[in-house]
Amino acid sequence: MDSPIDGSIVLFGPPGAGKGTQAGRIVELTGKPAVSTGDMLRAAVVACTDLGMSAKKYMDAGELVPDEVIIGLIAERLEEEDAARGVLFDGYPRTIAQAESLENVAKVSNVISIEVPDEEIIERIVGRRMDPETGDIYHIKFKPGADEIQSRLIQRKDDNESTVRNRLAAYHNQTAPLAEWYEERGLLSRVNGNRSIKDVGDDIASKLST
Ligand code: AP5
């Protein structure tokens, strides 16, 4: 890659903030492909690649996968043709080292920080269910799926209360300082994520259109 790709967006926030839930709407709005490091790592685990096998123990424990692994994964993904006009990063960067490395390969034009209090996060994550056929995200209380798909919905292995607490600790210790890092660069827009999915999405859409 000769020069950094222009026009990428970062969706930032704690686990369960609603990044994946809102990503679809932003993709429709901007035409940029979503790049979720969590989804890429889970696919690598299912495919039993070397990367997947080394990432699995960190993911199951609710810890961040080492920077060098993630940075390599992103560099490879940005070589693909659909990334040429920027992408929507979901869950990346998550450390200052990742953000610094990203500057070499992609220019970020907007960082949307979805803010949700910790006590809300636990209920969201423990109740989350995924549709393995479509990748759609549901919640037993906040967004139940239709009756006909209920039997195929699954729960992520790291969506249990003790792992969530580790993921939240990793977020506060290693990821949250990035909000200030992006704020200093004039790129951060804060969104109150503790509202309905539609209201959060409307707010993000308005932030991206200004
Ligand atoms: P990843 O898959 O990225 O997990 P995460 O950041 O913990 O985020 P989640 O996917 O849990 O939450 P989300 O914000 O997307 O919320 P969602 O929309 O699903 O990462 C997993 C692991 O991979 C990490 O722990 C780490 O090990 C590793 N990893 C990934 N990226 C890495 C990186 N860059 N560096 C190092 N390691 C990395 O919503 C959650 C639930 O809430 C759903 O059930 C949804 O229906 C519901 N919901 C959403 N919005 C609302 C709302 N407004 N009101 C009520 N309910 C809502």
py3Dmol code that shows the C-alpha trace and the ligand (Angstrom):
import py3Dmol

protein = """\
ATOM      1  CA  MET A   1       0.000   0.000   0.000  1.00  0.00           C
ATOM      2  CA  ASP A   2       1.575   3.323  -1.096  1.00  0.00           C
ATOM      3  CA  SER A   3      -0.341   5.927   0.909  1.00  0.00           C
ATOM      4  CA  PRO A   4      -2.985   5.607   3.655  1.00  0.00           C
ATOM      5  CA  ILE A   5      -6.556   4.954   2.434  1.00  0.00           C
ATOM      6  CA  ASP A   6      -8.836   7.982   3.002  1.00  0.00           C
ATOM      7  CA  GLY A   7     -12.231   8.200   4.682  1.00  0.00           C
ATOM      8  CA  SER A   8     -12.491   5.410   7.249  1.00  0.00           C
ATOM      9  CA  ILE A   9     -14.870   5.491  10.222  1.00  0.00           C
ATOM     10  CA  VAL A  10     -14.243   3.918  13.633  1.00  0.00           C
ATOM     11  CA  LEU A  11     -17.077   2.551  15.775  1.00  0.00           C
ATOM     12  CA  PHE A  12     -15.767   2.720  19.320  1.00  0.00           C
ATOM     13  CA  GLY A  13     -17.219   1.610  22.638  1.00  0.00           C
ATOM     14  CA  PRO A  14     -17.264  -1.008  25.384  1.00  0.00           C
ATOM     15  CA  PRO A  15     -18.280  -4.623  24.745  1.00  0.00           C
ATOM     16  CA  GLY A  16     -22.017  -4.764  24.164  1.00  0.00           C
ATOM     17  CA  ALA A  17     -22.336  -1.031  23.460  1.00  0.00           C
ATOM     18  CA  GLY A  18     -24.137  -1.799  20.191  1.00  0.00           C
ATOM     19  CA  LYS A  19     -21.291  -1.469  17.674  1.00  0.00           C
ATOM     20  CA  GLY A  20     -22.284  -4.551  15.669  1.00  0.00           C
ATOM     21  CA  THR A  21     -25.979  -3.647  15.933  1.00  0.00           C
ATOM     22  CA  GLN A  22     -25.393  -0.172  14.469  1.00  0.00           C
ATOM     23  CA  ALA A  23     -22.782  -1.240  11.893  1.00  0.00           C
ATOM     24  CA  GLY A  24     -25.381  -2.460   9.358  1.00  0.00           C
ATOM     25  CA  ARG A  25     -27.134   0.897   9.235  1.00  0.00           C
ATOM     26  CA  ILE A  26     -23.837   2.768   8.803  1.00  0.00           C
ATOM     27  CA  VAL A  27     -22.811   0.425   5.996  1.00  0.00           C
ATOM     28  CA  GLU A  28     -26.125   1.198   4.232  1.00  0.00           C
ATOM     29  CA  LEU A  29     -25.646   4.910   4.807  1.00  0.00           C
ATOM     30  CA  THR A  30     -22.027   5.198   3.707  1.00  0.00           C
ATOM     31  CA  GLY A  31     -21.479   2.237   1.357  1.00  0.00           C
ATOM     32  CA  LYS A  32     -18.292   1.385   3.274  1.00  0.00           C
ATOM     33  CA  PRO A  33     -17.702  -2.269   4.174  1.00  0.00           C
ATOM     34  CA  ALA A  34     -17.702  -3.188   7.876  1.00  0.00           C
ATOM     35  CA  VAL A  35     -14.429  -4.584   9.189  1.00  0.00           C
ATOM     36  CA  SER A  36     -14.989  -6.250  12.564  1.00  0.00           C
ATOM     37  CA  THR A  37     -11.845  -7.680  14.163  1.00  0.00           C
ATOM     38  CA  GLY A  38     -14.045  -9.737  16.514  1.00  0.00           C
ATOM     39  CA  ASP A  39     -15.844 -11.369  13.537  1.00  0.00           C
ATOM     40  CA  MET A  40     -12.533 -11.954  11.729  1.00  0.00           C
ATOM     41  CA  LEU A  41     -11.034 -13.610  14.806  1.00  0.00           C
ATOM     42  CA  ARG A  42     -14.129 -15.796  15.370  1.00  0.00           C
ATOM     43  CA  ALA A  43     -13.972 -16.913  11.713  1.00  0.00           C
ATOM     44  CA  ALA A  44     -10.295 -17.814  12.200  1.00  0.00           C
ATOM     45  CA  VAL A  45     -11.168 -19.839  15.324  1.00  0.00           C
ATOM     46  CA  VAL A  46     -13.895 -21.768  13.439  1.00  0.00           C
ATOM     47  CA  ALA A  47     -11.489 -22.406  10.540  1.00  0.00           C
ATOM     48  CA  CYS A  48      -8.832 -23.622  13.046  1.00  0.00           C
ATOM     49  CA  THR A  49      -6.118 -21.482  11.433  1.00  0.00           C
ATOM     50  CA  ASP A  50      -2.881 -20.847  13.362  1.00  0.00           C
ATOM     51  CA  LEU A  51      -4.062 -17.296  14.005  1.00  0.00           C
ATOM     52  CA  GLY A  52      -7.433 -18.552  15.272  1.00  0.00           C
ATOM     53  CA  MET A  53      -5.822 -21.090  17.593  1.00  0.00           C
ATOM     54  CA  SER A  54      -3.480 -18.501  19.112  1.00  0.00           C
ATOM     55  CA  ALA A  55      -6.276 -15.890  19.475  1.00  0.00           C
ATOM     56  CA  LYS A  56      -8.803 -18.282  21.060  1.00  0.00           C
ATOM     57  CA  LYS A  57      -7.295 -18.389  24.553  1.00  0.00           C
ATOM     58  CA  TYR A  58      -7.328 -14.590  24.806  1.00  0.00           C
ATOM     59  CA  MET A  59     -10.902 -14.314  23.512  1.00  0.00           C
ATOM     60  CA  ASP A  60     -12.219 -17.035  25.837  1.00  0.00           C
ATOM     61  CA  ALA A  61     -10.583 -15.252  28.783  1.00  0.00           C
ATOM     62  CA  GLY A  62     -11.978 -11.846  27.751  1.00  0.00           C
ATOM     63  CA  GLU A  63      -8.494 -10.425  27.160  1.00  0.00           C
ATOM     64  CA  LEU A  64      -7.264  -8.474  24.155  1.00  0.00           C
ATOM     65  CA  VAL A  65      -5.453 -10.436  21.463  1.00  0.00           C
ATOM     66  CA  PRO A  66      -1.823  -9.146  21.156  1.00  0.00           C
ATOM     67  CA  ASP A  67      -1.420  -6.018  19.025  1.00  0.00           C
ATOM     68  CA  GLU A  68       0.966  -7.565  16.484  1.00  0.00           C
ATOM     69  CA  VAL A  69      -1.595 -10.267  15.586  1.00  0.00           C
ATOM     70  CA  ILE A  70      -4.423  -7.758  15.082  1.00  0.00           C
ATOM     71  CA  ILE A  71      -2.292  -5.212  13.228  1.00  0.00           C
ATOM     72  CA  GLY A  72      -1.238  -7.897  10.711  1.00  0.00           C
ATOM     73  CA  LEU A  73      -4.853  -8.995  10.256  1.00  0.00           C
ATOM     74  CA  ILE A  74      -5.986  -5.438   9.492  1.00  0.00           C
ATOM     75  CA  ALA A  75      -3.110  -4.715   7.105  1.00  0.00           C
ATOM     76  CA  GLU A  76      -4.082  -7.796   5.099  1.00  0.00           C
ATOM     77  CA  ARG A  77      -7.799  -6.880   5.091  1.00  0.00           C
ATOM     78  CA  LEU A  78      -7.094  -3.343   3.848  1.00  0.00           C
ATOM     79  CA  GLU A  79      -5.317  -4.763   0.794  1.00  0.00           C
ATOM     80  CA  GLU A  80      -8.684  -6.031  -0.477  1.00  0.00           C
ATOM     81  CA  GLU A  81     -10.352  -4.105  -3.283  1.00  0.00           C
ATOM     82  CA  ASP A  82     -13.512  -3.111  -1.372  1.00  0.00           C
ATOM     83  CA  ALA A  83     -11.390  -1.200   1.185  1.00  0.00           C
ATOM     84  CA  ALA A  84     -10.082   1.290  -1.372  1.00  0.00           C
ATOM     85  CA  ARG A  85     -12.507   4.072  -0.359  1.00  0.00           C
ATOM     86  CA  GLY A  86     -12.284   3.512   3.375  1.00  0.00           C
ATOM     87  CA  VAL A  87     -14.007   1.088   5.714  1.00  0.00           C
ATOM     88  CA  LEU A  88     -16.099   1.039   8.866  1.00  0.00           C
ATOM     89  CA  PHE A  89     -13.937  -0.366  11.657  1.00  0.00           C
ATOM     90  CA  ASP A  90     -15.963  -2.165  14.348  1.00  0.00           C
ATOM     91  CA  GLY A  91     -13.892  -2.950  17.435  1.00  0.00           C
ATOM     92  CA  TYR A  92     -10.598  -1.681  16.002  1.00  0.00           C
ATOM     93  CA  PRO A  93      -8.402   0.021  17.116  1.00  0.00           C
ATOM     94  CA  ARG A  94      -8.541  -1.011  20.760  1.00  0.00           C
ATOM     95  CA  THR A  95      -5.151   0.189  22.012  1.00  0.00           C
ATOM     96  CA  ILE A  96      -3.052   3.303  21.381  1.00  0.00           C
ATOM     97  CA  ALA A  97      -0.482   1.067  19.597  1.00  0.00           C
ATOM     98  CA  GLN A  98      -3.215  -0.163  17.215  1.00  0.00           C
ATOM     99  CA  ALA A  99      -4.392   3.418  16.556  1.00  0.00           C
ATOM    100  CA  GLU A 100      -0.833   4.592  15.851  1.00  0.00           C
ATOM    101  CA  SER A 101      -0.259   1.706  13.482  1.00  0.00           C
ATOM    102  CA  LEU A 102      -3.592   2.368  11.738  1.00  0.00           C
ATOM    103  CA  GLU A 103      -2.397   5.869  10.853  1.00  0.00           C
ATOM    104  CA  ASN A 104       0.140   4.287   8.488  1.00  0.00           C
ATOM    105  CA  VAL A 105      -2.504   2.456   6.458  1.00  0.00           C
ATOM    106  CA  ALA A 106      -5.820   4.357   6.765  1.00  0.00           C
ATOM    107  CA  LYS A 107      -6.918   7.923   7.472  1.00  0.00           C
ATOM    108  CA  VAL A 108      -9.781   8.036   9.963  1.00  0.00           C
ATOM    109  CA  SER A 109     -12.306  10.824   9.322  1.00  0.00           C
ATOM    110  CA  ASN A 110     -14.743  10.109  12.168  1.00  0.00           C
ATOM    111  CA  VAL A 111     -14.778   8.128  15.422  1.00  0.00           C
ATOM    112  CA  ILE A 112     -18.231   7.365  16.824  1.00  0.00           C
ATOM    113  CA  SER A 113     -18.022   6.526  20.521  1.00  0.00           C
ATOM    114  CA  ILE A 114     -21.152   4.677  21.718  1.00  0.00           C
ATOM    115  CA  GLU A 115     -21.337   5.238  25.472  1.00  0.00           C
ATOM    116  CA  VAL A 116     -23.192   2.807  27.754  1.00  0.00           C
ATOM    117  CA  PRO A 117     -22.786   2.365  31.549  1.00  0.00           C
ATOM    118  CA  ASP A 118     -21.177  -0.878  32.793  1.00  0.00           C
ATOM    119  CA  GLU A 119     -24.300  -2.061  34.649  1.00  0.00           C
ATOM    120  CA  GLU A 120     -26.284  -2.035  31.380  1.00  0.00           C
ATOM    121  CA  ILE A 121     -23.510  -3.894  29.511  1.00  0.00           C
ATOM    122  CA  ILE A 122     -23.772  -7.093  31.556  1.00  0.00           C
ATOM    123  CA  GLU A 123     -27.497  -7.520  30.824  1.00  0.00           C
ATOM    124  CA  ARG A 124     -26.978  -6.764  27.141  1.00  0.00           C
ATOM    125  CA  ILE A 125     -24.179  -9.263  26.679  1.00  0.00           C
ATOM    126  CA  VAL A 126     -25.533 -12.135  28.742  1.00  0.00           C
ATOM    127  CA  GLY A 127     -28.853 -11.872  26.843  1.00  0.00           C
ATOM    128  CA  ARG A 128     -27.293 -11.566  23.378  1.00  0.00           C
ATOM    129  CA  ARG A 129     -28.017 -14.261  20.790  1.00  0.00           C
ATOM    130  CA  MET A 130     -26.532 -14.568  17.289  1.00  0.00           C
ATOM    131  CA  ASP A 131     -28.014 -16.030  14.113  1.00  0.00           C
ATOM    132  CA  PRO A 132     -25.225 -18.195  12.644  1.00  0.00           C
ATOM    133  CA  GLU A 133     -26.905 -18.184   9.210  1.00  0.00           C
ATOM    134  CA  THR A 134     -27.179 -14.411   8.749  1.00  0.00           C
ATOM    135  CA  GLY A 135     -24.814 -13.009  11.392  1.00  0.00           C
ATOM    136  CA  ASP A 136     -27.718 -10.917  12.732  1.00  0.00           C
ATOM    137  CA  ILE A 137     -27.618  -9.913  16.401  1.00  0.00           C
ATOM    138  CA  TYR A 138     -30.568 -10.390  18.776  1.00  0.00           C
ATOM    139  CA  HIS A 139     -31.316 -10.040  22.475  1.00  0.00           C
ATOM    140  CA  ILE A 140     -33.687 -12.198  24.501  1.00  0.00           C
ATOM    141  CA  LYS A 141     -35.347  -9.079  25.959  1.00  0.00           C
ATOM    142  CA  PHE A 142     -34.412  -6.031  23.859  1.00  0.00           C
ATOM    143  CA  LYS A 143     -34.539  -7.567  20.363  1.00  0.00           C
ATOM    144  CA  PRO A 144     -36.038 -11.049  20.276  1.00  0.00           C
ATOM    145  CA  GLY A 145     -35.904 -12.807  16.892  1.00  0.00           C
ATOM    146  CA  ALA A 146     -38.985 -14.146  15.076  1.00  0.00           C
ATOM    147  CA  ASP A 147     -40.391 -17.492  16.332  1.00  0.00           C
ATOM    148  CA  GLU A 148     -39.176 -19.424  13.275  1.00  0.00           C
ATOM    149  CA  ILE A 149     -35.484 -18.595  13.861  1.00  0.00           C
ATOM    150  CA  GLN A 150     -35.438 -19.083  17.670  1.00  0.00           C
ATOM    151  CA  SER A 151     -34.162 -22.671  17.528  1.00  0.00           C
ATOM    152  CA  ARG A 152     -31.064 -21.783  15.532  1.00  0.00           C
ATOM    153  CA  LEU A 153     -29.935 -18.776  17.621  1.00  0.00           C
ATOM    154  CA  ILE A 154     -26.686 -19.335  19.518  1.00  0.00           C
ATOM    155  CA  GLN A 155     -24.827 -17.664  22.373  1.00  0.00           C
ATOM    156  CA  ARG A 156     -21.189 -16.589  21.963  1.00  0.00           C
ATOM    157  CA  LYS A 157     -18.771 -18.514  24.201  1.00  0.00           C
ATOM    158  CA  ASP A 158     -17.416 -15.266  25.694  1.00  0.00           C
ATOM    159  CA  ASP A 159     -20.917 -13.941  26.491  1.00  0.00           C
ATOM    160  CA  ASN A 160     -20.991 -15.061  30.133  1.00  0.00           C
ATOM    161  CA  GLU A 161     -20.879 -12.825  33.169  1.00  0.00           C
ATOM    162  CA  SER A 162     -17.338 -13.584  34.377  1.00  0.00           C
ATOM    163  CA  THR A 163     -15.778 -13.153  30.912  1.00  0.00           C
ATOM    164  CA  VAL A 164     -17.759  -9.951  30.369  1.00  0.00           C
ATOM    165  CA  ARG A 165     -16.261  -8.517  33.548  1.00  0.00           C
ATOM    166  CA  ASN A 166     -12.754  -9.240  32.166  1.00  0.00           C
ATOM    167  CA  ARG A 167     -13.719  -7.698  28.812  1.00  0.00           C
ATOM    168  CA  LEU A 168     -14.968  -4.588  30.609  1.00  0.00           C
ATOM    169  CA  ALA A 169     -11.719  -4.368  32.607  1.00  0.00           C
ATOM    170  CA  ALA A 170      -9.697  -4.691  29.377  1.00  0.00           C
ATOM    171  CA  TYR A 171     -11.862  -1.956  27.869  1.00  0.00           C
ATOM    172  CA  HIS A 172     -11.341   0.466  30.761  1.00  0.00           C
ATOM    173  CA  ASN A 173      -7.593  -0.217  31.097  1.00  0.00           C
ATOM    174  CA  GLN A 174      -6.480  -0.520  27.486  1.00  0.00           C
ATOM    175  CA  THR A 175      -9.175   0.862  25.163  1.00  0.00           C
ATOM    176  CA  ALA A 176     -10.972   3.745  26.903  1.00  0.00           C
ATOM    177  CA  PRO A 177      -7.817   5.997  26.851  1.00  0.00           C
ATOM    178  CA  LEU A 178      -8.171   6.003  23.065  1.00  0.00           C
ATOM    179  CA  ALA A 179     -11.294   8.207  23.334  1.00  0.00           C
ATOM    180  CA  GLU A 180      -9.144  11.063  24.608  1.00  0.00           C
ATOM    181  CA  TRP A 181      -6.470  10.270  21.993  1.00  0.00           C
ATOM    182  CA  TYR A 182      -9.046  10.706  19.200  1.00  0.00           C
ATOM    183  CA  GLU A 183     -10.677  13.686  20.945  1.00  0.00           C
ATOM    184  CA  GLU A 184      -7.316  15.518  20.926  1.00  0.00           C
ATOM    185  CA  ARG A 185      -7.244  14.958  17.162  1.00  0.00           C
ATOM    186  CA  GLY A 186     -10.756  16.442  16.754  1.00  0.00           C
ATOM    187  CA  LEU A 187     -12.214  13.176  15.451  1.00  0.00           C
ATOM    188  CA  LEU A 188     -14.401  11.923  18.319  1.00  0.00           C
ATOM    189  CA  SER A 189     -18.227  12.163  18.376  1.00  0.00           C
ATOM    190  CA  ARG A 190     -19.881  10.894  21.562  1.00  0.00           C
ATOM    191  CA  VAL A 191     -23.266   9.176  21.292  1.00  0.00           C
ATOM    192  CA  ASN A 192     -25.456   8.184  24.246  1.00  0.00           C
ATOM    193  CA  GLY A 193     -25.903   4.452  23.603  1.00  0.00           C
ATOM    194  CA  ASN A 194     -28.288   3.958  26.508  1.00  0.00           C
ATOM    195  CA  ARG A 195     -31.404   4.569  24.394  1.00  0.00           C
ATOM    196  CA  SER A 196     -33.439   2.569  21.899  1.00  0.00           C
ATOM    197  CA  ILE A 197     -31.543   0.991  18.977  1.00  0.00           C
ATOM    198  CA  LYS A 198     -33.375   3.341  16.610  1.00  0.00           C
ATOM    199  CA  ASP A 199     -32.582   6.519  18.583  1.00  0.00           C
ATOM    200  CA  VAL A 200     -28.902   5.577  18.835  1.00  0.00           C
ATOM    201  CA  GLY A 201     -28.827   4.897  15.076  1.00  0.00           C
ATOM    202  CA  ASP A 202     -30.528   8.229  14.280  1.00  0.00           C
ATOM    203  CA  ASP A 203     -27.973  10.084  16.389  1.00  0.00           C
ATOM    204  CA  ILE A 204     -25.059   8.317  14.670  1.00  0.00           C
ATOM    205  CA  ALA A 205     -26.555   9.070  11.238  1.00  0.00           C
ATOM    206  CA  SER A 206     -26.843  12.765  12.114  1.00  0.00           C
ATOM    207  CA  LYS A 207     -23.250  12.860  13.386  1.00  0.00           C
ATOM    208  CA  LEU A 208     -22.004  11.289  10.149  1.00  0.00           C
ATOM    209  CA  SER A 209     -23.936  13.708   7.958  1.00  0.00           C
ATOM    210  CA  THR A 210     -22.437  16.855   9.524  1.00  0.00           C
TER     211      THR A 210
END
"""
ligand_1 = """\
57
AP5
P -15.718 -8.257 19.677
O -16.457 -9.278 18.935
O -15.310 -7.008 18.997
O -16.522 -7.958 20.989
P -16.773 -6.599 21.812
O -16.032 -5.378 21.498
O -16.622 -7.102 23.179
O -18.108 -6.136 21.318
P -19.384 -6.967 21.226
O -19.440 -7.683 19.912
O -19.517 -7.818 22.468
O -20.489 -5.842 21.366
P -21.104 -4.776 20.368
O -20.706 -3.405 20.812
O -20.882 -5.142 18.942
O -22.629 -4.956 20.775
P -23.862 -5.608 19.978
O -24.256 -4.722 18.861
O -23.607 -7.051 19.668
O -14.392 -8.895 20.293
C -14.388 -10.170 20.908
C -12.982 -10.494 21.397
O -12.064 -10.511 20.270
C -12.364 -9.489 22.368
O -12.738 -9.752 23.705
C -10.865 -9.707 22.126
O -10.417 -10.875 22.758
C -10.795 -9.944 20.613
N -10.607 -8.708 19.839
C -11.477 -8.165 18.917
N -10.963 -7.059 18.381
C -9.747 -6.883 18.964
C -8.747 -5.866 18.842
N -8.893 -4.829 18.023
N -7.640 -5.982 19.608
C -7.455 -7.043 20.446
N -8.386 -8.018 20.622
C -9.511 -7.934 19.884
O -24.991 -5.507 21.121
C -24.906 -6.274 22.304
C -26.326 -6.743 22.720
O -27.082 -5.603 23.101
C -27.122 -7.416 21.586
O -27.874 -8.460 22.121
C -28.021 -6.299 21.043
O -29.248 -6.800 20.520
C -28.250 -5.456 22.289
N -28.363 -4.016 21.992
C -27.640 -3.284 21.099
N -28.017 -1.987 21.131
C -28.995 -1.900 22.092
C -29.782 -0.813 22.605
N -29.638 0.461 22.150
N -30.690 -1.094 23.576
C -30.843 -2.377 24.054
N -30.139 -3.440 23.606
C -29.213 -3.200 22.640
"""
view = py3Dmol.view(width=600, height=400)
view.addModel(protein, "pdb")
view.setStyle({"model": 0}, {"cartoon": {"style": "trace"}})
view.addModel(ligand_1, "xyz")
view.setStyle({"model": 1}, {"stick": {}})
view.zoomTo()
view.show()
